[in-house]
Amino acid sequence: MSELRAPAAGLTSMPAVPGDTRLVDLAWNELTELPAWVAGLPALEELRLDGNRLRSLPDLSPLTALRALHLDGNALTAFPACPPLLETLFLYGNAVESIPDRLPAHLRHLAVGGNRLTAVPAAVWELTRLESLNLAENALTAIPPAIARLTELRMLDLGHNRLTGLPAELGDLPLTDYLYLSDNTLTEIPGTLGALDRLAYLNVTDNRLTRLPGTIGRMASLVELRLYNNRLEALPESIGGLSRLRELHLRGNRLTGLPASIGDLGELRVLDLRGNQLRELPAELAKLDRLSHLDLRGNRLRELPGRLPFVDKLDLRWNKLDGDPPVLRELAERGCVILR
């Protein structure tokens, strides 16, 4: 079987394609239309058309061998007619307003972010083989409990929508790679998310969270937790249960203190506390012997603990420290970059 690869070649029309072609890669060209004869390529397994200027497509359902269809970054206004055995559909960054009520049951990866969706039909929640689902950058206001039917889902992106709440059933998902919830209008996250004990990355930035559920400490596989630009005033003591956490981003909240359990985050490398209301730091910070970057800019610190982690970079700008704390001299002697 043959392949046709011409990514970023400046093509304005579809070249001839042999009938035994398995892969066609014409991404990042200038195509404005796809000829109907493409639907008659019996061996075609993968079609890459990202970054063209396509506004519509012919009926591609006859492509019974097609498993992957890449259409990111075009100008499509309608959801494509897809073959029944399609497994991967990337449709990010188009102008699609709705998803049909019937979808290929074999889909494992579906990306429809960056479109104009205001709702998700029940057909999406019936795609029980889905492993990744991207619904970001739309105008969604709600996610139904039926999302729990996606029993193979590892990656979920719901960021940059208009969600005001989340179903408790999110905690029933088998997520492992990431969960994006950034840039919505969430005031809380359900305690059931604590059941996501295999999840590595959680992003709930740019929302309106005022507190975190105590169950967050059960998310034992988290490596990175991003919570910046919310309204958090405190962290639960259970935060110390995140024994694998390497990055904790909390800038732009309203924290006035940190729990002593912060010292139990033995794998932490990055701690960003910029732009909070901290007046003091717990002595337990000194236990973070793997921490390399500590950002304390824009708080209300007047003094520091007698010991701090031996970090590579410590940013203390826009605080009002009294005098010259001895701990800073000790850190400087060890080679730490200190900004004051």
C-alpha positions as CSV (number, residue, x, y, z in Angstrom):
1,M,0.0,0.0,0.0
2,S,1.2,3.5,-0.7
3,E,1.2,6.8,1.2
4,L,0.7,10.4,0.0
5,R,2.5,13.0,2.2
6,A,2.5,16.7,1.3
7,P,2.1,18.6,4.6
8,A,2.7,22.4,4.2
9,A,3.3,22.2,0.5
10,G,1.1,25.1,-0.5
11,L,-1.4,23.0,-2.3
12,T,-4.7,24.6,-3.4
13,S,-6.3,21.5,-4.9
14,M,-6.3,17.8,-4.1
15,P,-3.7,15.8,-6.1
16,A,-4.4,12.4,-7.6
17,V,-4.4,9.6,-5.1
18,P,-3.8,6.0,-6.1
19,G,-6.5,3.6,-5.1
20,D,-4.3,1.5,-2.8
21,T,-3.3,4.6,-0.7
22,R,-3.4,3.9,3.0
23,L,-2.5,7.4,4.3
24,V,-3.1,10.9,2.9
25,D,-1.4,13.7,4.8
26,L,-2.2,17.1,3.3
27,A,-2.1,19.1,6.5
28,W,-1.3,22.8,6.5
29,N,-2.1,23.5,2.8
30,E,-4.5,25.8,1.1
31,L,-7.3,23.4,0.2
32,T,-10.8,24.9,0.0
33,E,-12.7,21.8,-1.0
34,L,-12.3,18.0,-1.0
35,P,-13.4,16.3,-4.2
36,A,-16.2,13.7,-3.9
37,W,-13.9,10.9,-5.4
38,V,-12.0,10.8,-2.1
39,A,-14.9,8.8,-0.6
40,G,-14.1,6.1,-3.1
41,L,-10.6,5.3,-1.9
42,P,-11.1,1.7,-0.6
43,A,-7.8,1.3,1.3
44,L,-7.7,4.7,3.0
45,E,-7.1,4.3,6.8
46,E,-5.9,7.8,7.8
47,L,-6.7,11.2,6.3
48,R,-4.9,14.3,7.6
49,L,-6.3,17.7,6.5
50,D,-5.6,19.9,9.5
51,G,-5.0,23.6,8.9
52,N,-6.6,24.0,5.5
53,R,-9.5,26.2,4.5
54,L,-12.2,23.6,4.1
55,R,-15.8,24.8,4.7
56,S,-17.6,21.6,3.8
57,L,-16.8,17.9,3.1
58,P,-18.4,15.3,0.9
59,D,-20.0,12.3,2.5
60,L,-17.1,10.2,3.8
61,S,-19.2,7.4,5.2
62,P,-18.2,5.0,2.3
63,L,-14.6,4.9,3.6
64,T,-15.0,1.7,5.5
65,A,-11.3,1.3,6.1
66,L,-10.9,4.8,7.5
67,R,-9.8,4.8,11.2
68,A,-8.4,8.3,11.7
69,L,-9.7,11.7,10.4
70,H,-7.9,14.9,11.2
71,L,-9.7,18.1,10.5
72,D,-8.4,20.6,13.1
73,G,-8.1,24.2,12.1
74,N,-10.4,24.4,9.1
75,A,-13.7,26.4,8.7
76,L,-16.2,23.6,8.8
77,T,-19.7,24.5,9.9
78,A,-21.2,21.0,9.9
79,F,-20.1,17.8,11.6
80,P,-18.7,15.4,8.9
81,A,-20.5,12.3,7.8
82,C,-18.1,9.6,9.1
83,P,-17.6,5.9,8.3
84,P,-18.9,3.5,10.9
85,L,-15.6,2.1,12.1
86,L,-13.8,5.5,12.6
87,E,-11.7,5.5,15.8
88,T,-10.2,9.0,15.9
89,L,-11.9,12.3,14.9
90,F,-10.1,15.6,15.5
91,L,-12.3,18.5,14.6
92,Y,-10.8,21.2,16.9
93,G,-11.0,24.8,15.9
94,N,-13.8,24.9,13.3
95,A,-17.2,26.5,13.4
96,V,-19.4,23.5,14.1
97,E,-22.6,24.4,16.0
98,S,-23.9,20.9,16.8
99,I,-23.0,17.2,17.0
100,P,-25.4,14.7,15.3
101,D,-27.4,12.2,17.3
102,R,-25.6,9.3,15.7
103,L,-21.9,8.8,15.9
104,P,-19.4,6.0,15.0
105,A,-19.7,3.6,17.9
106,H,-16.0,2.7,17.7
107,L,-14.6,6.2,18.4
108,R,-11.8,6.2,20.9
109,H,-10.6,9.8,20.5
110,L,-12.9,12.7,19.9
111,A,-11.9,16.4,19.8
112,V,-14.6,19.0,19.1
113,G,-13.1,21.8,21.1
114,G,-12.9,25.3,19.7
115,N,-16.2,25.2,17.9
116,R,-19.6,26.8,18.7
117,L,-21.3,24.1,20.7
118,T,-23.8,25.0,23.3
119,A,-24.9,21.5,24.3
120,V,-23.7,17.9,23.9
121,P,-26.1,15.3,22.6
122,A,-26.8,12.1,24.4
123,A,-25.0,10.2,21.6
124,V,-21.6,11.4,22.9
125,W,-22.3,9.7,26.3
126,E,-23.0,6.5,24.5
127,L,-19.5,6.3,23.1
128,T,-18.3,3.8,25.7
129,R,-15.0,3.2,24.0
130,L,-13.8,6.8,24.2
131,E,-10.4,7.2,25.8
132,S,-10.0,11.0,25.2
133,L,-12.7,13.7,24.9
134,N,-12.0,17.4,24.2
135,L,-15.0,19.7,24.5
136,A,-12.9,22.8,25.4
137,E,-13.5,26.4,24.1
138,N,-17.2,26.1,23.3
139,A,-20.2,27.6,25.1
140,L,-21.3,24.6,27.2
141,T,-23.2,25.5,30.4
142,A,-23.7,22.0,31.8
143,I,-22.4,18.4,31.7
144,P,-24.9,15.7,32.5
145,P,-24.5,12.7,34.9
146,A,-24.5,10.5,31.9
147,I,-20.8,11.3,31.4
148,A,-20.2,8.4,33.8
149,R,-21.0,6.0,31.0
150,L,-17.6,6.7,29.4
151,T,-16.0,3.9,31.3
152,E,-12.7,3.9,29.3
153,L,-12.0,7.7,29.4
154,R,-8.5,8.6,30.4
155,M,-8.4,12.3,29.2
156,L,-11.1,15.0,29.5
157,D,-10.9,18.6,28.6
158,L,-13.9,20.8,29.6
159,G,-11.9,24.1,29.9
160,H,-12.9,27.5,28.5
161,N,-16.7,26.9,28.6
162,R,-19.4,28.4,30.7
163,L,-19.9,25.7,33.3
164,T,-21.3,26.7,36.6
165,G,-21.2,23.3,38.2
166,L,-20.0,19.7,37.7
167,P,-21.8,16.4,38.1
168,A,-20.8,14.2,41.0
169,E,-20.4,11.4,38.5
170,L,-17.1,12.9,37.2
171,G,-15.6,11.0,40.1
172,D,-16.8,7.7,38.5
173,L,-14.5,8.1,35.5
174,P,-11.3,6.2,35.1
175,L,-9.2,9.3,34.3
176,T,-5.5,8.8,34.4
177,D,-3.8,11.5,32.2
178,Y,-5.5,14.8,32.7
179,L,-8.7,16.7,33.6
180,Y,-8.9,20.3,32.4
181,L,-11.6,22.5,34.0
182,S,-10.0,25.9,33.6
183,D,-11.7,29.1,32.7
184,N,-15.3,28.3,33.6
185,T,-17.4,29.9,36.4
186,L,-17.1,27.1,39.0
187,T,-17.5,28.0,42.6
188,E,-16.7,24.5,43.9
189,I,-15.6,21.1,42.7
190,P,-17.5,18.0,43.9
191,G,-15.9,15.9,46.6
192,T,-16.3,12.9,44.5
193,L,-13.3,14.0,42.4
194,G,-11.3,12.5,45.3
195,A,-12.0,9.1,43.8
196,L,-9.8,10.0,40.8
197,D,-6.9,8.4,42.5
198,R,-5.1,7.5,39.2
199,L,-5.3,11.1,37.7
200,A,-1.9,12.7,37.1
201,Y,-2.9,16.3,36.2
202,L,-5.7,18.5,37.4
203,N,-6.3,22.1,36.2
204,V,-9.1,24.2,37.7
205,T,-7.5,27.6,37.1
206,D,-9.4,30.8,36.4
207,N,-12.7,29.9,38.1
208,R,-14.4,31.1,41.3
209,L,-13.4,28.4,43.8
210,T,-13.7,29.5,47.4
211,R,-12.7,26.2,48.9
212,L,-11.4,22.7,48.0
213,P,-13.0,19.5,49.2
214,G,-11.2,17.6,51.9
215,T,-11.2,14.6,49.6
216,I,-8.7,16.2,47.3
217,G,-6.0,14.5,49.4
218,R,-7.1,11.2,48.1
219,M,-6.0,12.0,44.6
220,A,-2.8,10.1,45.4
221,S,-1.4,10.0,41.8
222,L,-1.5,13.8,41.1
223,V,1.8,15.1,39.8
224,E,0.6,18.6,38.9
225,L,-2.2,20.6,40.5
226,R,-3.1,24.1,39.0
227,L,-5.5,26.2,41.0
228,Y,-4.4,29.8,40.2
229,N,-6.7,32.7,39.8
230,N,-9.5,31.5,42.1
231,R,-10.8,32.8,45.4
232,L,-9.3,30.2,47.8
233,E,-8.8,31.5,51.3
234,A,-7.4,28.2,52.8
235,L,-6.1,24.8,51.8
236,P,-7.5,21.6,53.5
237,E,-5.1,19.8,55.8
238,S,-5.6,16.8,53.5
239,I,-3.5,18.4,50.8
240,G,-0.5,16.7,52.4
241,G,-1.9,13.4,51.1
242,L,-0.7,14.2,47.6
243,S,2.6,12.4,48.1
244,R,3.5,12.3,44.4
245,L,2.8,16.0,43.7
246,R,5.6,17.8,41.9
247,E,4.0,21.1,41.0
248,L,1.5,23.1,43.0
249,H,0.3,26.4,41.4
250,L,-1.8,28.7,43.7
251,R,-1.0,32.2,42.5
252,G,-3.8,34.8,42.5
253,N,-5.9,33.4,45.3
254,R,-6.7,34.8,48.8
255,L,-4.7,32.5,51.0
256,T,-3.8,33.9,54.4
257,G,-1.9,30.8,55.6
258,L,-0.8,27.3,54.7
259,P,-1.5,24.1,56.5
260,A,1.3,22.3,58.3
261,S,0.7,19.3,56.1
262,I,2.3,21.2,53.2
263,G,5.5,19.7,54.5
264,D,4.3,16.2,53.6
265,L,4.6,16.9,49.9
266,G,7.9,15.2,49.7
267,E,8.1,15.2,45.8
268,L,7.2,18.8,45.4
269,R,9.6,20.8,43.0
270,V,7.6,23.9,42.2
271,L,5.4,25.9,44.7
272,D,3.8,29.1,43.3
273,L,2.1,31.2,45.9
274,R,2.4,34.6,44.1
275,G,-0.3,37.1,44.7
276,N,-2.0,35.8,47.9
277,Q,-2.3,37.3,51.4
278,L,0.2,35.3,53.3
279,R,1.5,36.9,56.5
280,E,3.6,33.9,57.6
281,L,4.9,30.6,56.4
282,P,4.7,27.3,58.3
283,A,8.0,25.9,59.6
284,E,7.1,22.6,57.9
285,L,8.1,24.2,54.5
286,A,11.7,23.3,55.4
287,K,10.9,19.6,55.0
288,L,10.4,20.0,51.2
289,D,13.9,18.9,50.4
290,R,13.2,18.5,46.6
291,L,11.7,21.9,46.1
292,S,13.6,23.9,43.6
293,H,11.4,27.0,42.9
294,L,9.5,28.9,45.6
295,D,7.5,31.9,44.4
296,L,6.2,34.2,47.2
297,R,5.8,37.4,45.3
298,G,3.1,39.9,46.2
299,N,2.2,38.6,49.6
300,R,2.2,40.3,53.1
301,L,5.3,38.6,54.6
302,R,7.2,40.6,57.2
303,E,9.4,37.7,58.4
304,L,10.5,34.2,57.4
305,P,10.9,31.0,59.2
306,G,14.3,30.1,60.6
307,R,14.7,27.5,57.9
308,L,13.5,27.2,54.3
309,P,14.0,24.5,51.7
310,F,17.4,24.7,49.9
311,V,15.8,25.9,46.7
312,D,17.5,27.1,43.5
313,K,15.3,30.1,43.1
314,L,13.3,32.1,45.8
315,D,11.2,35.0,44.7
316,L,10.3,37.4,47.5
317,R,9.5,40.6,45.6
318,W,6.7,42.9,46.6
319,N,6.7,41.8,50.3
320,K,7.7,43.9,53.2
321,L,10.4,41.9,55.0
322,D,11.8,43.4,58.2
323,G,15.6,43.5,58.0
324,D,17.8,40.8,56.5
325,P,16.6,37.3,57.7
326,P,19.6,35.0,58.3
327,V,17.9,32.2,56.4
328,L,18.5,34.2,53.2
329,R,22.2,34.4,53.7
330,E,22.3,30.7,54.3
331,L,20.4,30.1,51.0
332,A,22.6,32.5,49.1
333,E,25.7,30.7,50.3
334,R,24.3,27.5,48.9
335,G,23.8,29.2,45.5
336,C,20.1,30.0,45.6
337,V,19.0,32.9,43.4
338,I,17.0,35.3,45.6
339,L,14.9,38.1,44.3
340,R,13.7,40.7,46.8
